[in-house]
Amino acid sequence: MAPLKVLMVAEKPSIALSIATVLSGGKLYTRKASTEVHEFDGMFLGSHAYIKVTSVVGHVFRLDFPPAYQDWNASNPLDLFQAPVHKAESNRKVHICRHLNQEARGCGHLVLWLDCDREGENICFEVIECTGFQVNDARRKVHRARFSSVTEKDILKAMGNLVEPNRNEALAVDARQEIDLKVGVAFTRFQTTYFQGKYGNLDSRFISYGPCQTPTLGFCVQRYLQITSFKPEKFWTLHPYLVATMFQKLVMQDRILEVIDISEKQESKVRPSGLNTVNLLKVASSALGYGPQMAMQLAERLYTQGFISYPRTESTAYPSSFDFRGTLSALANNPVWGDYVERLLAEGYAKPRSGTDAGDHPPITPMRSATEDMLGKDAWRLYSYVCQHFLGTVSPDCKYIRSIFGSRLNMFKS
């Protein structure tokens, strides 16, 4: 009996390689196509199978208007809100759709390894359309792999818990894409024709508009109005430099300072909740000096290499099934914080604070140990923060003593 033929599709070539490496035990053959295809003999659902793993590069299709609505002069911007839309291939040079169709021929199973968010779910159904598979077809089955990192443990766990793709989440993205297209194109055409007719020196061929620009523009206008309407007021500040310098000189000359009172107060700082994307970007900017684009590029690279979990999440609460001991054990051999991790494992780690479960992905978490030599300076600094934040979430609250000293100068020498 011929073995099963299985096609697996990931969202990025690097993730496809990670999946194929784990499932094949490193014994795979890679050939070039529109995107790389990794082939190997393995096991699938308890049976011997010939498995191919390839990938898309983001969305396969983009939404657009039919040719009749492409001419600015032939249609009013208002008409675009009622106009039909259709999908066209995003990158005609690469021909991802044709590539998927060819690789799917003769395959009885399709496993979707797209990112586990709404965009990924939408790409799942784009892949299904390209391959000719149908959901709920008994002859050629479609499976969805759910995962938050590309470590061996998570990949094998996802393979053991395959589900169906979620059509409702995919349709939600279709709706958002249509709204973005119609609002964006309609307002872009309106703005362009309106402003070009009023300002002859406008050197832009068109003035683009997107729904996400509206709140940003509001912030800019609000700040501009605050600056232009600002009225300076006189104010005074006290700089006690002379007094402090005098006492410093007296102490340095006599070298006698008598402590007359000490008061102590125990204070504490609670451990943090899990790390989400917004907080990651805040710290990357304020403490590491990385802008949002650079920070996310580094985080995506760490994710695809299996060092951290999926970096796009709104959740700060860990799921009840999260394996804290396993995650800590993966960091126990790290030369920087390994000793501290060993102590947490031996003495017991704290339960993380309750956070917000947004229903998407777990908080951003380190998945395996790394060193600066392995990652490079920039990626290492971001990875170090992710690790330290995670260790903070499972550590006891920070308790410390604040001491206040009362003193006086002894003005007389003995």
RASUL-V191930 format. One line per field, one symbol per residue. phi: phi as a letter, one per 20 degrees, with the letter a starting at -180 (. if undefined). psi: psi as a letter, one per 40 degrees, with the letter a starting at -180 (. if undefined). A space follows every 10 residues. Layout:
phi = ???
psi = ???
This chain:
phi = .fffdcddcd ecgffgffff fffemndbdd cebgcgcdca ebdblncfbd dcccbecnfe dcebefgfde efeebegfff fdffcbdcff cffelfffgf fffefneecc dedfgecfff fffgfffgff enfcfmefec edcdedbcbd fgfffffffe cfcefeffff fffgffffff ffffffffff fffffffdcf efeefbdfbb gfffffffff fgffffffef dfcfbccece ffffffffff fffelcceed acdcbecbcf ffffedfgff fffgffddme fgffffffff ffffenecfg edbdeddeff efefffffff dfeffecgff fgffffeoee ffffcdeemd cfgfcfdbfb cfffdnffff fffffgffff fffdefgfdb dedcddbbee ecfe
psi = hiiihhhhhi didddddddd dddefegihh ihadiihhii hahhfeihih hhhaiagahd iiiiiidded hdeeiidddd deiiiihihd geddfddddd dddeheheih hhfiigaddd dddddddddd eeihhehddh ihihhhieif idddddddde fiaiihdddd dddddddddd dddddddddd ddddddedhd ehehdihihi dedddddddd ddddddddeh hiiiiiihgf dddddddddd ddddfhhhhe ihhihhiihi iiiihidddd dddddddefh iddddddddd ddddeediih egieiehiid ehgdddddde edehededdd ddddddehii hiiiahheec iiihiidiii iddddidddd dddddddddd dddeiiihhi hhhhhhiihh ehi.
